[in-house]
Structure formats: structure tokens, C-alpha cells
Amino acid sequence: MILEGKVHKYGNDVNTDVIIPARYLNVSEPSELAEHCMEDIDPTFVTNVEPGDVIVAGSNFGCGSSREHAPLAIKASGVSCVIAQSFARIFFRNAIDIGLPLLESNEASTEINDGDKLEIDITNGKIEDTSQHKSFSSKPYPEFMTNIIDAGGLINYTKNNLRGK
């Protein structure tokens, strides 16, 4: 799976409260969550994000509460992938469950700039910064996780596999 998009860059410890503020947790519709994604850390995010764009951040992305709304808001806003030095484990799990790919790469997180254009090969863990002509790598997903992401999340993956039996 190859993804292409523009970078929205953030720092360390981006918590779920700034990804989707608590005042919107009564909303469950993904498109409505997307309207408020990142607004407390970057009020221009929702007007600048385009389908396929990528979030790049520092360490501990998605820390804080275990709210499932956070990765859902990111995915619904059109973001195709999040690259960071590290992720909070529950955020990582919630993202994979909805089919939002996350890649861990110290080098990419540090060297990629806001606004850069990326080409990402999720299957092989390759990140190409076409703006800077630099390549980075991350650990590729095991096949079963790639299958979950390709299916659009755990629910779709499970439905597809139950139909086949």
C-alpha cells in the first residue's frame, strides 16, 4: 500500500485531549469529530488538511486518555498515516483497530518538516520525503496487521474473514 500526502508536523506528547477535545466526546459521527480534530493545538488544521495528508510528530503521540475518538477524528479528517518516534500503546491499538496506519521512525520524525510531501510504502516501512529527497525506514507491520489496515480496520477484517468460512 502506497500513501502520498503533505506533512502536518507536531512535537512530543501530543495527547488525546488536543487531538479531539473532551467537549466533543458526546459526538460519535466521524465527520463531526473531524471538524474539531487538532483544534486546540492547531486551529488551522481542519482548513489545511487534505485527503491523504500525514501527521508527523515526536515521541509519545496519542498519550493521555484511552478515548477511541482520537484516532477516529484523525482518520475522518483525511489523514492517511501518522509517523512518530513513539506512540502511546492504547492509541496505537485504537488506530490499528480502525485501520489508521502508524509508523515509528526516530529519524523521519526528526528530519521531516511541516509541509513536506511524502510517499509512504506501508507494507515495507519505507518513507520517502520527496521534498527533501531523503528516505527513511520504519519497522514494517506483520502480515496480519497489514491485513487489518488494508481491510479498513478490525471490524471489517473480521467480517471479511467470517464470510470466507
C-alpha positions, 0 to 999 in steps of 0.5 A: 500500500502506497500513501502520498500526502503533505506533512502536518508536523507536531512535537512530543506528547501530543495527547488525546485531549488536543487531538479531539477535545473532551467537549466533543466526546458526546459526538460519535459521527466521524465527520463531526469529530473531524471538524474539531480534530487538532483544534486546540493545538492547531486551529488551522488544521481542519482548513489545511488538511487534505485527503491523504495528508500525514501527521508527523510528530515526536515521541509519545503521540496519542498519550493521555486518555484511552478515548477511541475518538482520537484516532477516529477524528484523525482518520475522518479528517483525511489523514492517511498515516501518522509517523512518530518516534513513539506512540502511546500503546492504547492509541496505537491499538485504537488506530490499528483497530480502525485501520489508521496506519502508524509508523515509528521512525526516530529519524523521519520524525526528526528530519521531516518538516511541516509541509513536506510531501511524502510517499509512504510504502506501508507494507515495507516501512519505507518513507520517502520525503520527496521534498527533501529527497531523503528516505527513511525506514520504519519497522514494517507491520506483520502480515496480519496487521497489514491485513487489518489496515488494508481491510479498513480496520478490525471490524471489517477484517473480521467480517471479511474473514467470517464470510470466507468460512 
